Amino acid sequence: MSQPRRTPLYDLHRELGGRMVDFAGWEMPVQYPAGIIAEHTHCRTKAALFDVSHMGQVLVRGAEPATAMERLVPGALQSLKPGQSRYTVFTNEEGGILDDLIVSNAGDHLFVVVNAGCREQDVAHMKAGLADCEVEELTDRGLLALQGPAAAAVLGRLAPEAASLRFMQSALMDVGGVSCRVSRLGYTGEDGFEISVPADWAAKLARTLLAAEEVEPAGLGARDSLRLEAGLSLYGHDIDTTTTPVEAQLAWTIAKRRREEGGFPGAAVIQRQLSQGPARKLVGILPEGRAPAREGTEIRDGQGRSVGRLTSGGFAPSLGRPVALGYVETACAEPDTALELIVRNKPVPARVAALPFVPHRYNR
């Protein structure tokens, strides 16, 4: 077995008391001494700094990179103006999701961020499918996520231009004396930024941000509880090659032009589901009681019939109760539908809930 890889912030994580775990082949902090709930709450109330340098950062260059990229995703990328970012997914021929990603129009090229666990296969997928483009994985960059209601004020002290960005906008700018790509987006449901920084400057920038009184470090544990409250899917759990964008309630990512013209892998399957409806849907679920129901838990309807399984589940610190995501038959997908979760062979009452569990607070 190969040793886990380390980000440019590894030594800082150890210095801060981070509890390190192997995540997608990377040695990453799951939490710091304050604990997951404290880190989660700090992100919701002030600002938290996450190391997401394990994610893949890729440049796609060519005569028409957005047009070329549309061969691999159902998202409408040709309409992206310079500085705009868009969430989309790679699909396979069955309409399944290979990964989800963010694509930014960086002027004469695309800036793409993919998940750590799919990084190598995504780069290979792009190189194979975009033969008319240059696909360059950036291996000398860190990626920091500053998230929370105080994020704009904190980053604005180092980069005043950051405050002018709106949600899903991206730009190159000087941050504390070094050129970085700053994107106003994130994975917590809060306002915030992702900062692509040269690797040899990443730890210095992280220390500068952590020196702000509003900022505390946060690990993978808080990142997961925050995204779950925000109703955001986790690749490999809520979405994967067996789930389509329509089933995953991601049809909003497919613009009218792409729905009509297709031209992406799995288009026939996805177009059929868009017109006829899918057999199942990903929904939010609120279990009764205090005990979280975990991934894989069986879901039954009011008559005791199995109708699906949970894909994510945990405790929501902001709500003081457990929440979950799972796929159910479409007939059971309406909010307030009564369900049962089979936890340790016992039925736990639950109901379908509208997503997100906690309102998004993006800077639109």
GUSETI-327302 format. One record per residue: z, y, x of N, C-alpha, C, O in turn. Coordinates in steps of 0.2 Angstrom, whole numbers, plus 2048, in hexadecimal, padded with zeros to 3 digits. Example, Ala and Ser with C-alpha at 12.3 -4.5 7.8 and 13.67 -1.06 7.14 Angstrom:
8277E48428277EA83E8277F084282A7EF847 8237F58408247FB844827800840828806843 
% end
This chain:
8007FA804800800800800806804804807809 7FC80B8037FC8118078018168058048157FF 80381A80980981E808807824803801826804 80B8267FF80A82C7FB8088327FF80A833804 8038367FC80183C7FF8068417FE80A8417F9 80684780280B84C801807853800802854804 80A8577FC80785E7FB80986280180E861804 80686880180986D806810870805813873809 81386E7FF8198707FD81F86B7FE82486B7FC 81D86580182185F80282886180582D860802 82886580B82E86680E83286B80A83886B80A 82F8708068338748028368707FD83C8727FB 83386B7FA8368677F483C8647F78418647F4 83C8617FD84285E80084786380184D861800 84586980484A86E80584E8707FF8548727FF 84A8707F984D8727F385186D7EF85386E7EA 8518677F28558617EF85185E7EA85385A7E6 84A85E7EA84685B7E58468537E68478507EC 8478507E08478487E08408467E083C8477DB 83D8437E68368417E783583B7E48388367E5 82F83A7E182C8347DE8258337DF8228387E1 82282D7DF81B82C7E081882D7D981982A7D4 8138327D98108347D38088347D58068397D8 8048307D27FD82F7D37FB82F7DA7F68327DD 80082C7DE7FE82B7E58018317EA7FF8327EF 8058367E680783C7EA80F83C7E981283A7E4 81283E7EF81A83F7EF81B8457EC81A84B7EF 81E8457E581F84B7E282684C7DF82A8477DE 8298527DE8308537DB8308517D482C8557D0 83484D7D183584C7CA83A8517C78398537C1 83E8537CC8438587C984785B7D08468587D5 84B8607CE84F8637D48568627D18578607CC 85B8657D58628647D38648667CD8698647CA 86186C7CA86386F7C486186A7BE86586A7B9 85C8657BF85B8607BA8558627B58538687B5 85285D7B284C85E7AE84D8637A88498687A7 8538637A585486779F85586E7A185287379E 85886F7A78598767A98528797AB85187F7AA 84E8757AF8488777B18438797AB84087E7AB 8438757A683F8757A084187C79D83D88079B 84887D79C84A88379884988979C84788E799 8498897A384888F7A78408917A683F8977A6 83C88C7A583588D7A483489179E83089579D 83788E79983689179283989879183789C78D 83E89A7968428A07958408A579A8408AB799 83E8A37A083D8A77A68368A57A98318A77A7 8378A27AF83189F7B383289A7B783889A7BB 82E8957B782F88F7BB82988E7C082388F7BE 82A88C7C682588A7CB8248837CC82987F7CE 81E8817CA81C87A7CB8178797D181387D7D2 8188747D58138727DA80E86D7D68108677D5 80886F7D680286B7D37FD86A7D87F78697D6 7FE86A7DE7F98697E37F68637E47F18627E7 7F985E7E07F68577E07F08577DC7EC8527DC 7EF85C7D87E985C7D37E385D7D87E48607DD 7DD85B7D57D785C7D97D48637D87D38657D2 7D28667DD7CE86C7DC7C786B7DF7C78697E5 7C286D7DB7BB86B7DD7B78717DB7B88757D6 7B28737E07AD8787DF7A78747DD7A586F7E1 7A38777D879C8747D779787A7D779887F7D4 7938797DC78E87E7DD78787B7DC7858757DC 7828807D977B87E7D87788837D577B8897D3 7718827D376E8887D07708897C977188F7C7 7728847C57768857BE77B8807BE77A87B7BA 7818817C178687C7C178987B7BA78B8757B9 78A8807B678C87F7AF78887A7AB78A8767A7 78187C7AB77D8777A877D8707AA77D86C7A6 77E86F7B177E8697B47858657B178485F7B0 78A8697B27918667B07918647A979485F7A7 78D8677A478D86579D78A85E79C78B85B797 78785B7A17858547A178A84F7A178A84979F 7908527A379684D7A479C84E79F7A084A79E 79B85479C7A185679779E85879179885B790 7A285878B79F85B7857A186278479F86577F 7A48657897A686C7887A087178979B86F78C 7A087778679A87C78779C88078D7A088578D 79987E79379A88279979588879A79788C79E 78F88779878A88C79978C89379678A898799 79089379179289978E79889C79279B8A2790 79B8997977A189C79A79F8A279E79A8A27A2 7A28A879D7A18AE7A17A48AD7A87A98AA7A8 7A28B17AD7A68B17B37AD8B37B27AF8B87AF 7B18AE7B57B88B07B47BC8AC7AE7C28AC7AD 7B88A97AA7BA8A57A57BB89E7A67B889B7AB 7C189B7A47C28947A57C289079E7C3893799 7C088979E7C08857987C387E79A7C287B79F 7C787C7957C98757957C48707927C187278D 7C386B7957BE8667937C085F7957C585E798 7BC85A7947BD8537967B78507997B1851797 7B884B79E7B284779F7B284179B7B883E799 7AC83F7987AC8397937A88347967A483579B 7A982E7947A58287967A08277907A082A78B 79C82179179782078C79981E78579681E780 7A081C7857A381A77F7A682077B7A981F776 7A682677F7A982B77C7B182C77E7B483177D 7B38277827BA8277857BA82D78A7B682F78D 7C182F78B7C28347907C48327977C982E798 7C083479C7C18327A37C68367A67CA8347AA 7C783C7A47CC8417A67CB8477A27C68497A0 7D084C7A27CF8527A07D08577A67D38567AB 7CD85D7A57CC8627AB7CB8697A87CA86A7A2 7CC86D7AD7CB8747AC7C58777B07C58757B6 7C087A7AD7BA87C7B07BA8847B07BA8877AA 7B98877B67B988E7B67B28917B97B088E7BE 7B08967B67AA8997B87AC89E7BE7AF8A37BC 7AA89C7C47AC8A07CA7A78A47CC7A78A67D2 7A28A67C879C8AA7CA7968A67CC7928A47C8 7968A47D27908A07D47918997D578D8957D7 7978977D37998907D379E88F7CD7A18937CA 7A08887CC7A68867C87AC8847CC7AB8817D1 7B28867CA7B88847CD7BB87F7C87BC8817C2 7BC8797CA7BE8737C57C58717C87C686F7CE 7C98707C37D086D7C57D18667C07D08667BA 7D28617C47D285A7C17D98577C27DD8597C6 7DB8527BE7E284F7BF7E284B7C67DD8487C8 7E884B7C87EA8477CE7E88407CE7E583D7D3 7EA83C7C97E88357C87E18337C87DF82E7C9 7DD8387C67D68377C57D283B7CA7CB83B7CA 7D583E7CF7D28427D47CC83F7D77C68427D7 7CD8397DA7C78367DE7C28347DA7BC8357DC 7C38317D47BE82E7D07BA8347CD7B48347CC 7BE83A7CB7BA8407C87B58437CD7B08457CC 7B88437D47B38467D97AD8427D97A78447DA 7AE83B7DA7A88367DA7A48377D479E8377D5 7A78387CE7A38387C879F83F7C879983E7C6 7A28447CA79E84A7CB79884A7D079384C7CF 7998477D67948467DB78F8427D87898437DA 79083D7D578B8387D278783B7CC78183A7CC 78A83F7C87878427C27848497C378084B7BF 78684C7C97838537CA77F8537D17818567D5 77A84E7D177784D7D77738547D97728557DF 7728587D576E85F7D67738647D877186A7D9 77A8627D977F8677DA7838657E178285F7E2 78686A7E478B8687E97928687E679486D7E3 7958627E779C8617E57A08617EB7A085C7EF 7A58667EB7A98667F17B18667EF7B386A7EB 7B48617F17BB8607EF7BF8647F57BE8647FB 7C38697F27C786D7F77CE8697F97D28687F5 7CE8677FF7D48638017D98688057DE865808 7D786E8067DB87380A7DE8788067E087E808 7E08767FF7E387B7FB7E98787F77E98727F6 7EE87D7F67F387B7F27F287E7EB7EE8827EA 7F687B7E67F587E7DF7FC87F7DC80087A7DC 7FE8857DB8058867D88048887D17FF88C7CF 8098867CD8098887C680F88C7C481588A7C5 80E8937C38148977C18148987B980F89B7B7 8198957B68188957AF81F8987AB8248977AE 81E89B7A682389E7A28228A57A081E8A97A3 8278A879C8268AF7998268B479F8248BA79E 82A8B37A482A8B87AA8258B77AF8258BA7B4 8208B27AE81B8B07B48178B67B58168B87BB 8158BA7B08108C07B18148C57B58118C87B9 81A8C77B381D8CC7B781F8CA7BE81E8CE7C3 8208C47BF8228C17C681B8C27CA81B8C47D0 8168BF7C88108BE7CC80D8C57CC80A8C77D1 80E8CA7C780B8D07C880E8D47CD80B8D97D0 8148D37D08178D67D68138D57DC8128D97E1 8108CF7DC80C8CD7E28058CE7E18018CF7E6 8028CE7DB7FB8CE7DA7FA8D27D37FA8CF7CE 7FA8D97D37FA8DD7CD7F48DB7C87F48DB7C2 7EE8D87CC7E98D67C87EA8D17C37E78D07BE 7EF8CC7C47F08C77C07F28C87B97F18C57B5 7F68CE7B87F88D07B27F28D27AD7F38D17A7 7EC8D37B07E68D57AC7E38CF7A97DF8CF7A5 7E48C97AC7E18C37AA7E48C17A37EA8C27A1 7DF8BE79F7E18BB7987E18B47997DF8B179E 7E48B07947E48A97947DD8A67957D88A8792 7DD8A17997D689E79B7D28A379F7CC8A279E 7D48A77A37D08AB7A77D28AA7AF7D88A87B0 7CE8AB7B37CF8A97BA7CC8AE7BF7C68B07BD 7CF8AF7C47CC8B47C97CF8B37D07D48B17D1 7CB8B57D57CD8B57DC7D18BC7DD7CF8C17DA 7D78BC7E07DB8C27E17DF8C17E77E18BB7E9 7E28C67EA7E78C67EF7EE8C57EC7F08C87E8 7F18C07EF7F88BE7EC7FC8BE7F27FC8B97F6 8008C37F38058C37F98018C37FF8048C0804 7FB8C68007F88C68067F38C18087F08C180D 7F28BC8037ED8B78047E88B77FE7EB8B77F8 7E28B57FF7DD8B47F97DE8AE7F67DE8A87F9 7DF8AE7EF7E18A87EB7DC8A97E57DA8AE7E3 7DB8A37E27D88A37DB7DE8A27D67E289D7D6 7DF8A77D27E48A77CD7E18A67C67DC8AA7C4 7E38A17C27E18A07BB7E78A07B77EC89D7B8 7E68A47B17EB8A47AC7EB89F7A77E789F7A2 7EE8997A97EE8937A47F488F7A77F88917AB 7F58897A47FA8857A67FB87F7A17F787E79D 80087B7A280287579F80887579C80B86F79B 80B87B79A81287B79781287E79081787D78D 80D88178E80D88578880F88C78980F890784 81188E78E81489479080E898793809895796 80F89F79380A8A379780C8A179F81189F7A0 8078A27A38078A07AA8018A07AD7FC8A17AB 80189E7B47FC89E7B87FC8987BD8018947BE 7F68967BF7F58917C47F28957CA7ED8987C9 7F48947D07F28977D67F08937DB7F488F7DE 7E98937DC7E688F7E27E78937E87E48987E9 7EA8907ED7EC8947F37EB88F7F97EB8897F9 7E88937FF7E788F8057EE88B8067F388D806 7ED8848087F288080A7F788380E7FD88280D 7F58868147FA8888197FE88E81680289181A 7FC89181080089780E804895807808898805 80388E80580688C7FF80D88D7FF81188F7FA 81188A80481888A80481B891805820893802 81789680981A89C8098198A080281E8A4800 81489F7FF8138A27F881889F7F381B8A37F0 8198997F481E8967EF8258997F182989A7EC 8278997F782D89C7F982E8A47F68338A67F4 8288A77F78288AE7F48298AE7ED82D8B27EA 8268AA7E98278AA7E282E8A87E08318AA7DB 8318A37E38378A07E283D8A57E48428A57E1 83B8AA7E88408AF7EA8418B47E48468B87E4 83D8B47DF83D8B87D98438B67D58448B07D4 8478BA7D284D8B87CF84B8B47C884F8B07C6 8458B57C68438B27BF8418AB7C08408A77BC 8408A97C783C8A27C884189D7CB84589E7CF 8408977C88438917CB83E88B7CC83988B7C8 83F8877D083A8817D183B87C7CB84087B7C9 8358797C98368747C483186E7C682C86F7CA 8338687C482F8627C682B85F7C182A8627BB 8298597C28258557BD8288547B78258537B2 82F8537B78338517B18328577AC8318557A6 83485D7AE8338627AA82C8647A882B8667A2 8278637AC8208647AB81E85F7A581B8617A0 8218597A581F85479F82385679981F856794 82985879982C85A79382986079082986178A 82786579482486B79281E86A78E81C86D789 81986679281386578F81386178880F861784 81885C78881985878281B85D77C81885C777 82086177D82286677881C86A77681B86C770 81786C77B81187077980C86C77680686F774 80D8657758088617728028607767FC85F774 80286077D7FD8607827FC858784801856786 7F68567847F584F7867F684D78D7F4852791 7F984878F7F98467967F48407977F483B794 7F084179C7EB83C79E7EE8357A07F38367A4 7EB83079E7EE82979F7F382779A7F682179B 7F582C7967FA82A7917F782C78A7F6827786 7F78327887F48347827EC8347817EA83477C 7E98357877E28347877E083078D7E3830792 7DB82C78C7D88287917D182578F7CE82878B 7CF8207937C881E7927C781B78B7C181A788 7CD8197887CC8167817CD81B77B7CD819775 7CE82177D7CF8267787C982B7787C782D77E 7C782E7737C18337737C48397717CA83A76F 7C183F7737C38467727C584776A7C984A769 7C18447667C284575F7C884175D7CC844759 7C983B75F7D083875D7D683B7607DB83B75D 7D583E7667DA8427697DB8497677DF84D76A 7D884B7617D985175E7D68577637D985C764 7D18557677CE85A76C7C785C76A7C385E76E 7C685B7647BF85D7617BE8647627B8866762 7C38687627C386F7637BF87176A7BD87776B 7BF86D76E7BC86E7757B586D7757B286F77A 7B286B76F7AB86976F7A886F76B7A886E765 7A487376E7A187976A79B876766799871767 79987A76179487875C78D87676078A87175E 78B87A76578587876878687176B78186D76B 78B86F76E78C86977178C86376C78A85E76D 78F86576679086076178985E75E78785875D 78586375E77E86275B77985F76077585B75E 77986176677485F76B77685976F772856772 77D85877077F85277477E85377B77F85977E 77B84E77E77984F78577F84D78A77E84F790 78484A78878A84878C78C84178B78A83E785 78F83E78F79183778E795835788799839787 79383078479682F77E795833778798833773 79083777978E83C77478D83976D79083C768 78A83376C78883076678F82E76279082F75C 79482B76679A82976379E82F7617A182F75B 79E8347657A283A76379F83E75E7A2841759 79883F75D79584275879683E75179784174C 79683875279883474C79F8357497A0835743 7A483574E7AA83674C7AB83D7497AF83E745 7A884274C7A88497497A68497427A884D73E 7A184674179E84673A7A18417357A284372F 7A483C7377A78377327AE8377337B183472E 7B18397387B88397397BA83373D7B782E73D 7BF8337427C182D7467C68297427C982B73C 7C78237447CB81E7407D281F7427D781D73E 7D48237477DB8247497DB82B74C7D682E74E 7E182E74C7E283574F7E88357537ED832752 7E883A7587EE83B75C7F28407587F0845756 7F983F7577FD84375380484475680684075B 80784A75480E84B75681284775281184674C 81884475481D840750824842752826843758 82884374D82F84574D83383F74B83483E745 83683C75083B83674E84183974C84383E74E 84583674784B83874585083674A84F83174E 85683974A85B83774F85A83B75685683F756 85E83875B85E83C76185B83876785983A76C 85A83176585782D76B84F82E76B84C82D766 84C82F771845830771842829770845824772 83C82976D83882376D83282377282F829773 83181E77682D81F77C82681C77B824819776 82281D78081B81B78081A81477F81E810781 81681277A81580B779819809772817803770 81D80D77082180B76A81C80A76481780E763 81D80576081980475A81A80975582080A753 81580B75181580F74B81380B74580E808745 81880C74081680973A81680E734819813734 81280C72F81281172981880F72481C80B726 81881371F81E81271A81E80B717824809714 81980771781980071581A7FB71A81A7F5719 81C7FD72081D7F97268177F67298187F172D 8127F972880B7F772B80A7FA73280B800732 8097F77378077FA73E8017FE73D7FC7FC73B 80280573F7FC80973F7FB80D7457F7811746 7FF80B74B7FD80E75180380E75680880A755 80281175C80881176180881876480481C764 80F81976681081F76A80D81F77180C81A774 80A82577380782677A80C82A77E80B82A784 81082E77B81583277F81B83377B81B834775 82183377E82783577A82D83777E82D834784 83183B77C83683E78083B84277C83A844776 84084578084484A77D84185177E83F853783 84185577983F85C77984586177A848862775 84686378084C86878184C86E77C85187077A 84687177B84587777784787677084987A76C 84787076E84886E76784E86A766851869760 85186776B85786376B85685D76785B85A764 85085A76784F85476484985076784585376B 84884A76684284676883C84876583C84A75F 83684876983084976682B84376982D84076E 82584276682083D76981983F767818843762 81583C76A80E83C76980B83576880E83076B 80783476380482D7627FE82D75E7FD83175A 7FA82775F7F482675A7F68227547FA81D754 7F482574E7F58227487EE8217447EA825746 7EE81D7407E881C73B7E78237387EC826736 7E18257377E082C7347E382D72E7E583372C 7E482872A7E78297237EF82B7247F282D71F 7F182A72A7F982B72B7FA83272F7FF833732 7F48357307F583B7357F78427327F7846736 7F784272C7F984972980084A72A80584672A 80285172C80985372D80D85172780C851722 81384F72981984D72581884672281C84371E 81384272481283B72281883772581A83872B 81B83372182182F72381E82972781A826725 82282872D82082273182781F73382C821732 82681973682C81673A82A814741824812742 82E81574582D81374C83280D74E83880D74C 82F80875183380275283680375983280175E 83C80575A84080676084580076184980075D 8447FC7668497F77678497F276184F7F075F 8437F175E8437EC7588467EF7528477EB74D 8477F575284A7F874C8467FE74A84480274E 8457FF74384180574184580B74184A80C73F 84181074484481774484081B74083A81C741 84381F73A83E82373683B82973A83F82B73F 83582B73983283073C82D83373882B831732 82A83973A82583C73682083F73A821841740 81A84073881584373B81684B73B81884E736 81584E74181685574281085974480C856748 80F85F74280A86374480B86574C81186674D 80686575080686775780486E758800871754 80787275C80C87076181387075E814873759 81886C76181F86C75F82287376082687575C 82087676682387C76881D88176881887F76C 81D88776581788B76581488D76C81988E771 80E88D76D80B89077380C89777480C89B76F 80D89977A80E8A077B8098A378180B8A7785 8038A17807FE8A37857FC8AB7847FD8AD77F 7FA8AE7897F88B57897F18B67877ED8B778B 7F08B57817E98B677E7E78BD77D7E28BF77B 
% end
